[in-house]
Amino acid sequence: MDVRKLVGRNFARLRREKSLTQEEVETRSGFSQQYLSGLERGLRNPTVITLYELAQALGVSHVDLVREEPGFDEVALEPSPLPPGRRKGR
């Protein structure tokens, strides 16, 4: 999976789980809403320091931003109908 898309998907999911808007994360982190939007769309390539600062703003571990969730289809980014390890191309 493309790491930028993985980070963007995880960031957006975690932000929504915390009931935060991009504007609220902007205030907490100092990163612009435009940057955060690009990050969520997989258009940004954040540094390790950026990942750490964004995780701090969300109140999660930086590892949560790069962790691949099992059961997600890498192309569609939605739950796969096949069990982990049984996906096409593996």
SULBEL-V44607 format. One record per helix or strand of 2 or more residues. SS is the DSSP state (@ for helix, = for strand). FROM is the first residue (numbers start at 0). TO is the last residue. If there is no record, write none. Layout:
ss=[SS | SS]
from=[FROM | FROM]
to=[TO | TO]
//
This chain:
ss=[@ | @ | @ | @ | @]
from=[2 | 21 | 32 | 47 | 62]
to=[16 | 28 | 39 | 57 | 65]
//
